Amino acid sequence: MRPLVALVFGGALLGGCIPQVAAPEGPARPAPARPSRPSPPPPVSAGTPAGPSAPIVRGEMIRYTTSPCGGACPVYTVTVRPDGTGTFEGQRFTAVSGARDFRVSPAQYDAFLTRLAPYRPRSGAVRIAPGAPACGQHATDMPSVEVQWDGKAGHRALSYYFGCDRARNAGMADALGSAPDLLPIGSLIGARP
């Protein structure tokens, strides 16, 4: 019994980091039927997410910041600018600590921008975290990410906790979690559990 408990607990800690790759391809199992209930409306003061058909706003600086989790999740901030410059700041559980500058190609910048565009709020800031109406049921000890967009259109921000409504938010979690893989910072982040 003890090995089983250790295996389950250890797997929960290692599985709590930001997802970095898409789920395996193949037929999905149907979700169990449950009573439907309407999704809670987003908070009025927090803006609303743009949605899947959001236009891409070129020329913005994007700052992507991860948070700690209940395990050894990498904690870092990466800033990418439209001029092709970037800065990585490793804080915890990263291969590199401190600030490092890097370059991105126009294609890398566009890919990063495009991956995050559907989740860029139309205005203001959106927070999807425990305690916010848009979160609903949530798992504990998960990391979160904050993405900030700054440019001619002003400041926009999204704060997303990866434990919020995991089934409903799977697409958003995958897109947000895998976005850094489009940048040349894998060796700065290092191994991820």
N, C-alpha and C positions, 0 to 999 in steps of 0.2 A: 504494500500500500504506500509506504514512504517513497519508493522510487517513482511511482505513478504521480504522487503529489508534486515531487520535485520536478518531474518532466513537464507537467502541466504548468506549474508556476514559472519555471525557467523559460518555457516557450512563450508564455504571456509577456515576459519582460523583453525577450528578444524580438517578438513580433510587434512590439508597440512603437517601433520607429516609423518615420515617414515612409510610405511606400515609394519605391524608386522605379519600379517596372510595372508594366501592365499585367493584368491577370492572364493566365495561359489561355490560348485560343481553344475553342471547342464548344460543344453544346452546353448550354447552361442548364442547371437543374431548375425546374420551376419552383418558384417561391411558394411556401405554404400559404394557403388561403387564410386571410384574417379580415376582420371587419374593417371597412374603409372609414377613414375619418379625414376631414379636410386638413390640409397643412395649415399651421398657424401663419398668419400674415407676418411679414417682416416688420421690425420696429420702424415706425414712421421717421424717427429722428436719425436712423442709421443709414438711410438710403436703400437702394435695392440693387441686387446683382444685375448685371447687364443681360445675362442669358446666353444661350448657345449661338444666337445669330448676331452677337454684338459686333459692331464695326471695330476694326483695328485702328488705334490711334497711333500713328507713327511719330517718332521724335520724342518719345517720353523716356525719362530716366526711370528705371525699375529697381526697387530695393526689395529683396527677398530675405526674410529673417526667420530662422527656425527657433523653437523653444525646447527646453529640456523635457524629458519624459521620465517614466518610472524605470528606465534602463539606461543604456549607454548610447543614446541617440546623439548624433552630431549636432552641435549648436553653433551656428554661424550666421553671418550676414553676407550677402553678395549683392553688389550694386553694379548694374549694367547701364551704360550710357549710349545714346544713339551714335556718338562719335567713334564707337568701337573700343572704348576703354572700360575697364571693369576693376572692381576692388573686392577681394575676398577677405573677410575678417573671421578667423577661426577663434572660437571661445572655449568649447569643451568637446572632447571626444572627436577631434578632427586631426588629420595628419599634420596640419600646419596651424600653429597658434599665432595670433596677431594678424596684421594687415599685409596683404600681398596684392600687387597690381597685376593685371593680365589684359590681354587683348581679345576681342571677339570679332569675327568676320561679320560682314553685313548679313550673310545667311544665318549665322548663329544668333545674332541679335533678332532678326525677323522670326526665327523659329521659336525663340524664348517668348517674344512678344505675342506671337500667334497662339502659343500654348496657353498663355495666361489671359488673353483677351476676353474669353467668354465670362470670366469671373471678375472683371474690372467693373466696379460699381458705376452706374450711370451718373451718380453724384455722391459726394460725401464719403462716408465710411460705412462698411457693413461688418458686423461682428456675428459670427456663427460659433458660439461657444456655450458651455453649460451655463444655464441661467438666462440665456437669450431665447426669445420665443422660437427662433428658427432652428434651434438645436434639437429639441425633443429628447428622446432617449439617447444616452451616451455611455460609452465605455470610459473607464478611468485610466489614468497613468499614460495617456497618449500625448504625443507632442502636438504643437500647433505651428502654424506658419502665418506670418503677416507679410502681405505684398502691398507695396506702395507704388503708385504711379504718379510722377510729377512731370508736368510739361505745360504747353500752351493752354490745354484744357483745364488746368488747375491741378489740385491734389485729390487723389482717390486712394482709398485703402480698403483692404479686405483682411480680416483676421479670421482664420479658420482653424478650429480644433478638430483633429483627425478622428476623434472618438464620437463625434456628433452624427447620429442617424446614419450609421455606416452603410446600410443597404441603400438608402435613398440617395446618399451623397457619394456613391462609389466612383462615378465619373469625375466629379470635382476633385475627390481625394487623389485619384490616379493622375489627373492633369497637374494639380498643384505639386504633388509629391515627385513627379518625374521631370518637372520643368528644369531643375538644375542639371539634369543629365544632358541637356542640349548645349551646355556651356563647357568650356575647357577647364573645369575645376575639379574633376574627379580625383586627381592626385592630391589636391589640397584638402578635400573632404576626407579622403582615405576610406578604409574598409567600413562598411555599414552592416550592422547586425541584421 
